C-alpha cells in the first residue's frame, strides 16, 4: 500500500495545489472457485442473497483544503468512482493512510468503501484531490477497496452503489452514466489530466462493468423516494415503543416524523447510543448536514430531546429539527 502511494506522490510532486492524483491501477490476479457465482450475475446475486448496503459512517478527516466546486459550495455535478489498486487494504486502512499522508501524496477523496463499511471523511459540499483539477472541481469522489471472494465483491459494490445513489439523491442529481456517474477511466479520457483506468480493469476481473454498476446505483436511487433520506440497512423503523420512564430516568415518547440535521461546527451531526442504565455513549458515526431522517421515537434526557434514526442511534435536538408525520 505504502509503496504504490509513494510512487503516486513522486509522479505529482510538481502538480499545482488542488490537482490530486491516485495510485497506479495495478490489478492483482484473482482466483475463482467453482462454487462461486457467475461473475456476470453480481447484481442478481445481490438481489437473490438479500444483500443490503450498510449505513454510511460520517467521520471528520484531516483534509483542510476547503474549496467549492466550479458551480459553488454544495453544488457537485456527480460522482467519480475509483478503485484503490491495493489488494490488501480495507476501508479503515485507507482512511488511516490518507488522513496521515495526504499532504505528502497530494491526494484525498470523500469516502472509502469495502464489503463491510462505507466511511465518509470529507464534506461532499467541498471538493477533494482525486482525479485532476477539472474533475476535482466537479465531482464527489469515492474509492472502492479490492475484495477476494465473490460474496465480498458483491457486498462492496452494493455499498459503493448505495453511496453514489445517496449522494446523487442528496444533491438532486439524476443517475446519468457518463455524466453524473463516471469512472476514473472516463475522467482520464474526458480531461486528459490523469492516465488512470480504474475501476474498469478491477471490475472486469469479476466479469462486472460500469454499466452494471450504474444499474445498481439506479436501483438504490429509486428506493430513496422523494426525500433526501438515508435508507441504509440499519435505519430504524421499529414502532414497538413504550411510553414511560426507564431506570435511568429517560422519558421515551412515540414521535413519528422526520428530523432535518445541521451542525454549524462540522459537516455532520454526531450520534449517540443509550445504555441500559439510561446514560448515553458517544459514537464515531454521524449524519450529514442538511439531510432528512425518518424517526419513530424520541427520548428526553438531561434537558434535551433525542430522536432515534436507527436501532440505537440518536441525534440530539441541538442539531435536529423535528417535523411530525
ROBA-47173 format. One record per residue (C-alpha): residue in three letters; x negated, y negated, z negated. Coordinates in Angstrom, 2 decimals, always signed. Example, Ala and Ser with C-alpha at 12.3 -4.5 7.8 and 13.67 -1.06 7.14 Angstrom:
<nodes>
[node "ala", [-12.30, +4.50, -7.80]] [node "ser", [-13.67, +1.06, -7.14]] 
</nodes>
This chain:
<nodes>
[node "unk", [+0.00, +0.00, +0.00]] [node "unk", [-2.70, -2.46, -1.00]] [node "unk", [-5.00, -1.91, +1.98]] [node "unk", [-2.22, -2.47, +4.51]] [node "unk", [-1.12, -5.71, +2.93]] [node "unk", [-4.69, -6.97, +2.60]] [node "unk", [-5.16, -6.35, +6.33]] [node "unk", [-1.99, -8.31, +6.99]] [node "unk", [-3.20, -11.21, +4.86]] [node "unk", [-6.55, -11.37, +6.68]] [node "unk", [-4.74, -11.50, +10.00]] [node "unk", [-2.74, -14.54, +8.91]] [node "unk", [-5.32, -16.43, +6.86]] [node "unk", [-5.23, -19.33, +9.28]] [node "unk", [-1.45, -19.49, +9.56]] [node "unk", [+0.36, -22.69, +8.69]] [node "unk", [+2.28, -22.80, +5.41]] [node "unk", [+5.73, -21.32, +5.99]] [node "unk", [+4.60, -18.77, +8.56]] [node "unk", [+4.93, -15.33, +6.95]] [node "unk", [+3.90, -12.03, +8.45]] [node "unk", [+4.50, -8.49, +7.22]] [node "unk", [+2.38, -5.37, +7.21]] [node "unk", [+1.40, -3.48, +10.35]] [node "unk", [+4.02, -0.99, +11.43]] [node "unk", [+2.25, +2.33, +10.88]] [node "unk", [+4.66, +5.27, +10.82]] [node "unk", [+3.77, +8.28, +8.69]] [node "unk", [+4.68, +11.69, +10.12]] [node "unk", [+7.91, +13.17, +8.76]] [node "unk", [+8.69, +16.84, +8.14]] [node "unk", [+12.28, +18.02, +8.51]] [node "unk", [+13.62, +21.25, +7.04]] [node "unk", [+16.06, +23.49, +8.87]] [node "unk", [+18.67, +22.80, +6.23]] [node "unk", [+18.65, +19.07, +6.73]] [node "unk", [+21.48, +17.34, +8.52]] [node "unk", [+21.00, +16.48, +12.16]] [node "unk", [+19.37, +13.07, +12.11]] [node "unk", [+21.73, +11.67, +14.72]] [node "unk", [+24.61, +12.18, +12.32]] [node "unk", [+23.31, +9.99, +9.49]] [node "unk", [+26.39, +7.76, +9.42]] [node "unk", [+28.65, +10.81, +9.44]] [node "unk", [+26.55, +12.35, +6.68]] [node "unk", [+27.00, +9.20, +4.57]] [node "unk", [+30.77, +9.40, +5.05]] [node "unk", [+31.06, +13.16, +4.54]] [node "unk", [+28.93, +13.16, +1.39]] [node "unk", [+30.83, +10.21, -0.05]] [node "unk", [+27.63, +8.20, -0.43]] [node "unk", [+28.34, +4.77, -1.87]] [node "unk", [+25.91, +1.83, -1.91]] [node "unk", [+24.51, +0.79, -5.26]] [node "unk", [+25.08, -2.69, -6.69]] [node "unk", [+22.67, -5.48, -5.85]] [node "unk", [+20.27, -6.45, -8.62]] [node "unk", [+19.52, -10.16, -8.67]] [node "unk", [+16.14, -10.98, -10.18]] [node "unk", [+14.17, -14.20, -10.17]] [node "unk", [+10.96, -13.68, -8.23]] [node "unk", [+7.75, -15.70, -8.29]] [node "unk", [+8.00, -17.26, -4.81]] [node "unk", [+8.08, -21.02, -5.44]] [node "unk", [+8.25, -22.37, -1.90]] [node "unk", [+11.84, -23.69, -1.77]] [node "unk", [+12.72, -24.68, +1.78]] [node "unk", [+16.08, -24.76, +3.50]] [node "unk", [+16.93, -23.19, +6.84]] [node "unk", [+16.89, -25.25, +10.00]] [node "unk", [+20.63, -25.90, +9.54]] [node "unk", [+20.23, -26.74, +5.86]] [node "unk", [+20.14, -25.15, +2.42]] [node "unk", [+22.63, -22.30, +2.16]] [node "unk", [+23.03, -22.05, +5.93]] [node "unk", [+21.26, -18.95, +7.23]] [node "unk", [+22.12, -17.65, +10.69]] [node "unk", [+21.85, -13.93, +9.94]] [node "unk", [+19.62, -11.22, +8.51]] [node "unk", [+16.32, -9.74, +9.71]] [node "unk", [+15.93, -6.03, +8.93]] [node "unk", [+12.37, -4.95, +8.12]] [node "unk", [+10.71, -1.67, +7.12]] [node "unk", [+7.74, -1.56, +4.75]] [node "unk", [+5.49, +0.87, +6.70]] [node "unk", [+4.33, +2.21, +3.34]] [node "unk", [+5.35, +5.86, +2.79]] [node "unk", [+4.56, +5.81, -0.93]] [node "unk", [+6.18, +2.62, -2.21]] [node "unk", [+9.58, +2.21, -3.86]] [node "unk", [+11.58, -0.99, -4.04]] [node "unk", [+10.25, -1.52, -7.57]] [node "unk", [+6.67, -1.08, -6.33]] [node "unk", [+7.17, -3.59, -3.54]] [node "unk", [+8.85, -6.15, -5.78]] [node "unk", [+5.95, -5.97, -8.22]] [node "unk", [+3.35, -6.23, -5.47]] [node "unk", [+4.92, -9.15, -3.66]] [node "unk", [+5.58, -11.07, -6.87]] [node "unk", [+1.91, -10.69, -7.81]] [node "unk", [+0.26, -11.24, -4.44]] [node "unk", [+2.50, -13.34, -2.18]] [node "unk", [+0.17, -16.33, -2.36]] [node "unk", [-2.79, -14.34, -1.02]] [node "unk", [-0.90, -12.30, +1.57]] [node "unk", [+1.30, -15.27, +2.60]] [node "unk", [+4.37, -13.04, +2.81]] [node "unk", [+7.67, -12.82, +0.94]] [node "unk", [+11.18, -11.56, +1.64]] [node "unk", [+14.54, -11.90, -0.08]] [node "unk", [+15.13, -8.27, -1.02]] [node "unk", [+13.77, -4.73, -1.10]] [node "unk", [+15.90, -1.61, -0.68]] [node "unk", [+15.30, +2.09, -1.22]] [node "unk", [+17.53, +5.11, -1.81]] [node "unk", [+18.43, +4.09, -5.36]] [node "unk", [+18.05, +0.31, -5.65]] [node "unk", [+18.78, -2.99, -3.94]] [node "unk", [+16.62, -5.70, -5.55]] [node "unk", [+17.09, -9.34, -4.53]] [node "unk", [+14.18, -11.56, -5.66]] [node "unk", [+14.79, -14.92, -3.98]] [node "unk", [+17.87, -17.03, -3.41]] [node "unk", [+19.30, -16.41, +0.05]] [node "unk", [+20.18, -20.11, +0.20]] [node "unk", [+16.49, -20.70, +0.96]] [node "unk", [+14.07, -19.29, +3.50]] [node "unk", [+11.08, -16.98, +2.96]] [node "unk", [+7.91, -15.98, +4.80]] [node "unk", [+8.70, -12.73, +6.56]] [node "unk", [+8.77, -12.90, +10.35]] [node "unk", [+7.08, -16.03, +11.70]] [node "unk", [+8.04, -19.74, +11.48]] [node "unk", [+11.10, -19.65, +13.74]] [node "unk", [+12.71, -16.60, +12.17]] [node "unk", [+11.81, -17.83, +8.69]] [node "unk", [+13.84, -20.96, +9.34]] [node "unk", [+16.89, -18.97, +10.46]] [node "unk", [+17.26, -15.67, +8.64]] [node "unk", [+17.66, -13.89, +5.34]] [node "unk", [+15.11, -11.05, +5.28]] [node "unk", [+15.29, -7.60, +3.73]] [node "unk", [+12.70, -4.78, +3.57]] [node "unk", [+13.70, -1.11, +3.71]] [node "unk", [+11.39, +1.35, +1.95]] [node "unk", [+10.42, +4.65, +3.57]] [node "unk", [+12.02, +7.88, +2.33]] [node "unk", [+11.07, +11.55, +2.79]] [node "unk", [+14.33, +13.52, +2.86]] [node "unk", [+17.42, +13.12, +4.98]] [node "unk", [+19.59, +12.53, +1.94]] [node "unk", [+17.29, +9.81, +0.60]] [node "unk", [+17.07, +8.19, +4.03]] [node "unk", [+20.87, +8.18, +4.32]] [node "unk", [+21.23, +6.59, +0.90]] [node "unk", [+18.61, +3.97, +1.69]] [node "unk", [+20.23, +2.86, +4.96]] [node "unk", [+23.62, +2.79, +3.22]] [node "unk", [+22.15, +0.43, +0.63]] [node "unk", [+20.41, -1.63, +3.31]] [node "unk", [+23.54, -1.93, +5.45]] [node "unk", [+25.55, -2.92, +2.39]] [node "unk", [+23.09, -5.69, +1.55]] [node "unk", [+23.23, -7.04, +5.10]] [node "unk", [+27.04, -6.90, +5.13]] [node "unk", [+27.20, -8.60, +1.73]] [node "unk", [+25.05, -11.50, +2.90]] [node "unk", [+26.90, -11.97, +6.19]] [node "unk", [+30.19, -11.93, +4.33]] [node "unk", [+28.92, -14.34, +1.69]] [node "unk", [+27.91, -16.93, +4.28]] [node "unk", [+30.91, -16.46, +6.55]] [node "unk", [+28.91, -14.95, +9.41]] [node "unk", [+30.26, -12.22, +11.73]] [node "unk", [+28.48, -8.93, +12.43]] [node "unk", [+26.79, -9.50, +15.79]] [node "unk", [+23.94, -7.22, +16.79]] [node "unk", [+21.05, -9.22, +18.19]] [node "unk", [+22.36, -12.46, +16.76]] [node "unk", [+23.32, -12.20, +13.09]] [node "unk", [+21.82, -8.73, +12.55]] [node "unk", [+18.35, -8.45, +14.07]] [node "unk", [+15.35, -6.19, +13.60]] [node "unk", [+11.82, -7.48, +13.16]] [node "unk", [+11.20, -5.82, +16.53]] [node "unk", [+13.81, -8.09, +18.14]] [node "unk", [+12.46, -11.17, +16.38]] [node "unk", [+8.96, -10.43, +17.71]] [node "unk", [+10.32, -10.24, +21.24]] [node "unk", [+12.56, -13.28, +20.90]] [node "unk", [+9.99, -15.70, +19.48]] [node "unk", [+6.59, -14.11, +20.16]] [node "unk", [+5.24, -15.16, +16.78]] [node "unk", [+4.66, -11.64, +15.42]] [node "unk", [+3.95, -8.29, +17.06]] [node "unk", [+5.81, -6.03, +14.65]] [node "unk", [+8.30, -3.42, +15.87]] [node "unk", [+9.93, -2.34, +12.62]] [node "unk", [+12.23, -0.69, +11.80]] [node "unk", [+12.60, +0.79, +15.30]] [node "unk", [+9.88, +3.43, +15.00]] [node "unk", [+10.82, +4.45, +11.49]] [node "unk", [+14.49, +4.78, +12.42]] [node "unk", [+13.55, +6.85, +15.47]] [node "unk", [+11.75, +9.34, +13.22]] [node "unk", [+15.16, +10.16, +11.77]] [node "unk", [+17.00, +10.08, +15.10]] [node "unk", [+18.55, +6.81, +13.97]] [node "unk", [+18.84, +3.44, +15.69]] [node "unk", [+19.62, -0.19, +15.02]] [node "unk", [+22.90, +0.27, +16.91]] [node "unk", [+23.97, +2.94, +14.42]] [node "unk", [+22.77, +0.79, +11.54]] [node "unk", [+24.89, -2.13, +12.73]] [node "unk", [+27.93, +0.17, +12.90]] [node "unk", [+27.35, +0.93, +9.22]] [node "unk", [+27.00, -2.78, +8.45]] [node "unk", [+30.34, -3.38, +10.19]] [node "unk", [+31.98, -0.64, +8.11]] [node "unk", [+30.94, -2.20, +4.80]] [node "unk", [+31.68, -5.70, +6.07]] [node "unk", [+35.25, -4.66, +6.92]] [node "unk", [+35.69, -3.20, +3.44]] [node "unk", [+34.86, -6.54, +1.86]] [node "unk", [+38.14, -8.07, +2.98]] [node "unk", [+38.94, -11.74, +2.76]] [node "unk", [+36.92, -12.91, -0.24]] [node "unk", [+33.20, -13.09, -0.92]] [node "unk", [+33.27, -10.25, -3.43]] [node "unk", [+30.54, -7.68, -4.08]] [node "unk", [+32.33, -4.32, -3.93]] [node "unk", [+29.40, -2.06, -4.83]] [node "unk", [+29.80, +1.37, -6.35]] [node "unk", [+29.89, +0.25, -9.97]] [node "unk", [+32.35, -2.62, -9.60]] [node "unk", [+34.77, -2.23, -12.48]] [node "unk", [+38.46, -1.75, -11.69]] [node "unk", [+39.44, +0.22, -14.77]] [node "unk", [+42.76, -1.04, -16.10]] [node "unk", [+42.75, +1.12, -19.27]] [node "unk", [+42.15, -1.85, -21.55]] [node "unk", [+43.17, -2.07, -25.19]] [node "unk", [+44.04, -5.48, -26.57]] [node "unk", [+42.75, -5.98, -30.12]] [node "unk", [+39.57, -6.36, -32.14]] [node "unk", [+36.85, -3.73, -32.30]] [node "unk", [+34.47, -3.03, -35.18]] [node "unk", [+32.10, -5.74, -34.03]] [node "unk", [+34.74, -8.45, -34.21]] [node "unk", [+35.12, -8.74, -30.45]] [node "unk", [+38.60, -9.56, -29.19]] [node "unk", [+39.46, -7.83, -25.92]] [node "unk", [+42.07, -9.11, -23.51]] [node "unk", [+43.61, -7.81, -20.30]] [node "unk", [+42.66, -10.56, -17.83]] [node "unk", [+43.01, -9.52, -14.20]] [node "unk", [+41.83, -12.00, -11.62]] [node "unk", [+38.60, -13.36, -10.16]] [node "unk", [+35.66, -15.27, -11.56]] [node "unk", [+33.51, -17.62, -9.50]] [node "unk", [+29.98, -17.74, -10.87]] [node "unk", [+27.45, -20.58, -10.79]] [node "unk", [+24.26, -21.08, -12.78]] [node "unk", [+22.65, -24.51, -12.12]] [node "unk", [+19.39, -23.33, -13.69]] [node "unk", [+18.88, -20.35, -11.38]] [node "unk", [+20.11, -18.68, -8.20]] [node "unk", [+22.01, -16.14, -10.29]] [node "unk", [+24.25, -15.88, -13.33]] [node "unk", [+22.89, -13.33, -15.85]] [node "unk", [+24.91, -10.33, -17.02]] [node "unk", [+25.15, -8.77, -20.46]] [node "unk", [+26.48, -5.49, -21.81]] [node "unk", [+28.40, -4.88, -25.04]] [node "unk", [+27.06, -2.38, -27.57]] [node "unk", [+29.38, -0.12, -29.58]] [node "unk", [+28.97, -2.40, -32.61]] [node "unk", [+30.24, -5.36, -30.62]] [node "unk", [+26.91, -7.12, -30.09]] [node "unk", [+25.59, -8.00, -26.63]] [node "unk", [+22.48, -6.76, -24.87]] [node "unk", [+20.76, -8.58, -22.03]] [node "unk", [+20.36, -7.11, -18.54]] [node "unk", [+17.87, -7.61, -15.73]] [node "unk", [+20.80, -7.91, -13.35]] [node "unk", [+22.85, -10.91, -12.32]] [node "unk", [+25.44, -12.30, -9.93]] [node "unk", [+24.53, -14.56, -7.02]] [node "unk", [+25.64, -18.16, -7.34]] [node "unk", [+28.87, -19.22, -5.67]] [node "unk", [+30.28, -15.70, -5.35]] [node "unk", [+33.70, -14.45, -6.45]] [node "unk", [+34.10, -11.29, -8.52]] [node "unk", [+37.07, -9.17, -9.49]] [node "unk", [+37.62, -8.90, -13.25]] [node "unk", [+40.18, -6.90, -15.19]] [node "unk", [+39.18, -7.68, -18.74]] [node "unk", [+37.74, -10.42, -20.93]] [node "unk", [+36.20, -10.46, -24.39]] [node "unk", [+35.88, -13.30, -26.88]] [node "unk", [+32.59, -13.19, -28.77]] [node "unk", [+30.69, -15.85, -30.73]] [node "unk", [+32.82, -18.68, -29.38]] [node "unk", [+32.54, -17.65, -25.73]] [node "unk", [+34.65, -15.62, -23.36]] [node "unk", [+33.00, -12.87, -21.31]] [node "unk", [+34.52, -11.46, -18.10]] [node "unk", [+33.95, -7.85, -17.03]] [node "unk", [+32.69, -7.37, -13.47]] [node "unk", [+31.64, -3.70, -13.72]] [node "unk", [+31.94, -0.85, -16.22]] [node "unk", [+29.89, -2.55, -18.94]] [node "unk", [+28.59, -5.71, -17.31]] [node "unk", [+29.98, -9.07, -18.32]] [node "unk", [+29.40, -12.69, -17.36]] [node "unk", [+29.77, -15.47, -19.92]] [node "unk", [+32.22, -18.35, -19.40]] [node "unk", [+29.26, -20.76, -19.27]] [node "unk", [+28.67, -19.57, -15.71]] [node "unk", [+32.16, -18.36, -14.76]] [node "unk", [+35.41, -20.00, -13.70]] [node "unk", [+38.37, -17.63, -14.06]] [node "unk", [+41.42, -17.59, -11.78]] [node "unk", [+44.30, -15.30, -12.77]] [node "unk", [+45.62, -12.87, -10.19]] 
</nodes>
